Amino acid sequence: MKIRDILNNTRTISCEFFPPRTAEGIPGVYRAVERLKPFKPDFVSVTYGAGGSTRAFTEEITAGLKEQHQLEVMAHLTCVAQTKDELNQVLDRLDRSGIDNVIALRGDPPQGQEGFVPVEGGFQHAVDLIKHIRENFGFGVAAACYPEGHTESPDLATDLKHTRLKVEQGADFLITQLFYDNSDFFKLMDRARKAGIDVPIIPGVLPILSTGQIRRFTAMCGAKLPPKLDQQLEKYSDDDNAVRELGVEYATQQVRELWDNGVPGVHFYVLNRSYSVSKILENLAIPGH
Ligand SMILES: Cc1cc2nc3c(=O)[nH]c(=O)nc-3n(C[C@H](O)[C@H](O)[C@H](O)COP(=O)(O)OP(=O)(O)OC[C@H]3O[C@@H](n4cnc5c(N)ncnc54)[C@H](O)[C@@H]3O)c2cc1C
C-alpha cells in the first residue's frame, strides 16, 4: 500500500531502523522491530548506507519486514556512488520484492570530501532521483526536508525552494530532519504552506540516547540543542541511563505538542534501540497505537 493513501485516512506513527554492518546484526534489527510492533506503527523504514554490504541488507530487511511481519515499509535510497543504471537495478529488485514506497535522498558526501560529487551517470540532487522514479516506476515517493535548513543551503528561502522542487517532481510527503525546538517545525510549516507546498510534512523525532552521540549528530546535521536541554545533557553527561530517561521525557513532551497541533504523523528515528520509543508511545497512549 502507498503511504500517501495511509496518510489520507490516518495520522501515522512510523519508525526508522538502520541496516547492520554484518549479517550477524540482522536479528538485532528484527528484535527492535518486534518490540515496537505492539504499538502498531503505520509504516517502518530502513535507511540506506554509504556503500558496501549494508545496502543489500536494506533491501533484505525491508522486504522481510513486509513479508514476514506484515508491516507497511519504506526503503531509503540515495544517489551516493551509484549510476542511474545501478539505481534502476535496486529499484527493480525493490519492486519485485513487493515494496511500494521509497524515500529518495541525495545522501551525504563521503567523510573528508567537500561537497557532493555524483558518479558519472548518477544524480546530483534528490529531486533528480525523485523525477526518475516517478517517470519510470510505480512507487510512492517521500523526500527529506529541514526545519533549520540543510547544512549546504545558503538560507532558509533557498532551502525551501529546493524542497518545493522535490514536491513538484512527485514527492507525496516529506519527513523532516531531527530537531529539538518545535517552533522550528511550526515555522517550516508556515513557510511551506505559504510557498504552496501542500503535501503532508511529518516531523522526524530522535529521542536522545547519549550526550556524546546527540552532540555529534546535531553538529553533523546542523540542528541546534536548546540551551536548557543542552545544560541538562551536560549535567548528566556521564550517566547514559539518566540521559536516556531525559531523552524519553523530552521527546514525550515534544511529540505531545506536535500531535496536539495536528501534525499528519510522527516519524521516530529509532536507531535500532526500541526502549525509548516504546516508553514515549506508552506515555502518549495515542488511540490505535
Ligand atoms: C527523513 C530523512 C531520511 C534520511 N535517510 C538517509 C539514508 O537512509 N541514508 C543516507 O545516507 N542519508 C539519509 N538522510 C540524510 C540525507 O541524505 C542528507 O541530509 C543529505 O545531505 C541531503 O539529502 P536530500 O535528499 O535532502 O538532498 P537534496 O534535496 O538534494 O538537497 C541537498 C542540498 O542540495 C540543495 N539542492 C537541492 N536541490 C537543488 C537544486 N535543484 N539545485 C541546487 N541545489 C539544490 C539543497 O538545498 C541542499 O542544500 C536522511 C535525511 C532525512 C531528513
The ligand as a MOL file (V3000), in Angstrom:
LIG
                    3D

  0  0  0     0  0            999 V3000
M  V30 BEGIN CTAB
M  V30 COUNTS 53 58 0 0 0
M  V30 BEGIN ATOM
M  V30 1 C 13.9830 11.6220 6.7590 0
M  V30 2 C 15.4220 11.5030 6.3510 0
M  V30 3 C 15.9340 10.2740 5.9980 0
M  V30 4 C 17.2680 10.1270 5.6020 0
M  V30 5 N 17.7400 8.8800 5.2710 0
M  V30 6 C 19.0200 8.7410 4.8380 0
M  V30 7 C 19.5330 7.4600 4.4410 0
M  V30 8 O 18.8350 6.4470 4.5030 0
M  V30 9 N 20.8190 7.3870 4.0120 0
M  V30 10 C 21.6250 8.4870 3.9450 0
M  V30 11 O 22.7830 8.3660 3.5370 0
M  V30 12 N 21.1720 9.7200 4.3090 0
M  V30 13 C 19.9010 9.8760 4.7550 0
M  V30 14 N 19.4360 11.1150 5.1250 0
M  V30 15 C 20.3480 12.2650 5.0980 0
M  V30 16 C 20.3930 12.9570 3.7090 0
M  V30 17 O 20.9390 12.0800 2.7520 0
M  V30 18 C 21.2530 14.2130 3.8620 0
M  V30 19 O 20.5980 15.1520 4.6490 0
M  V30 20 C 21.7620 14.8140 2.5610 0
M  V30 21 O 22.8180 15.7240 2.8740 0
M  V30 22 C 20.7190 15.5900 1.7600 0
M  V30 23 O 19.7920 14.7660 1.2470 0
M  V30 24 P 18.4870 15.3580 0.4720 0
M  V30 25 O 17.7730 14.1930 -0.0660 0
M  V30 26 O 17.7630 16.3120 1.3180 0
M  V30 27 O 19.2590 16.1260 -0.7230 0
M  V30 28 P 18.8230 17.3080 -1.6910 0
M  V30 29 O 17.3590 17.5280 -1.7080 0
M  V30 30 O 19.4920 17.0140 -2.9870 0
M  V30 31 O 19.4970 18.5870 -1.0060 0
M  V30 32 C 20.8920 18.6140 -0.7350 0
M  V30 33 C 21.3710 20.0700 -0.8530 0
M  V30 34 O 21.3080 20.4900 -2.2110 0
M  V30 35 C 20.4250 21.6140 -2.3460 0
M  V30 36 N 19.6380 21.3970 -3.5620 0
M  V30 37 C 18.6120 20.5230 -3.7120 0
M  V30 38 N 18.1270 20.5770 -4.9590 0
M  V30 39 C 18.8610 21.5030 -5.6210 0
M  V30 40 C 18.8450 22.0150 -6.9480 0
M  V30 41 N 17.9830 21.5540 -7.8450 0
M  V30 42 N 19.7560 22.9810 -7.2780 0
M  V30 43 C 20.6590 23.4340 -6.3730 0
M  V30 44 N 20.7230 22.9890 -5.0950 0
M  V30 45 C 19.8320 22.0320 -4.7150 0
M  V30 46 C 19.5680 21.6160 -1.0950 0
M  V30 47 O 19.1180 22.9250 -0.7530 0
M  V30 48 C 20.5090 21.0510 -0.0520 0
M  V30 49 O 21.3510 22.0510 0.4830 0
M  V30 50 C 18.1110 11.2760 5.5550 0
M  V30 51 C 17.5960 12.5320 5.9290 0
M  V30 52 C 16.2770 12.6560 6.3270 0
M  V30 53 C 15.7620 14.0050 6.7540 0
M  V30 END ATOM
M  V30 BEGIN BOND
M  V30 1 1 1 2
M  V30 2 1 2 3
M  V30 3 2 2 52
M  V30 4 2 3 4
M  V30 5 1 4 5
M  V30 6 1 4 50
M  V30 7 2 5 6
M  V30 8 1 6 7
M  V30 9 1 6 13
M  V30 10 2 7 8
M  V30 11 1 7 9
M  V30 12 1 9 10
M  V30 13 2 10 11
M  V30 14 1 10 12
M  V30 15 2 12 13
M  V30 16 1 13 14
M  V30 17 1 14 15
M  V30 18 1 14 50
M  V30 19 1 15 16
M  V30 20 1 16 17
M  V30 21 1 16 18
M  V30 22 1 18 19
M  V30 23 1 18 20
M  V30 24 1 20 21
M  V30 25 1 20 22
M  V30 26 1 22 23
M  V30 27 1 23 24
M  V30 28 2 24 25
M  V30 29 1 24 26
M  V30 30 1 24 27
M  V30 31 1 27 28
M  V30 32 2 28 29
M  V30 33 1 28 30
M  V30 34 1 28 31
M  V30 35 1 31 32
M  V30 36 1 32 33
M  V30 37 1 33 34
M  V30 38 1 33 48
M  V30 39 1 34 35
M  V30 40 1 35 36
M  V30 41 1 35 46
M  V30 42 1 36 37
M  V30 43 1 36 45
M  V30 44 2 37 38
M  V30 45 1 38 39
M  V30 46 1 39 40
M  V30 47 2 39 45
M  V30 48 1 40 41
M  V30 49 2 40 42
M  V30 50 1 42 43
M  V30 51 2 43 44
M  V30 52 1 44 45
M  V30 53 1 46 47
M  V30 54 1 46 48
M  V30 55 1 48 49
M  V30 56 2 50 51
M  V30 57 1 51 52
M  V30 58 1 52 53
M  V30 END BOND
M  V30 END CTAB
M  END
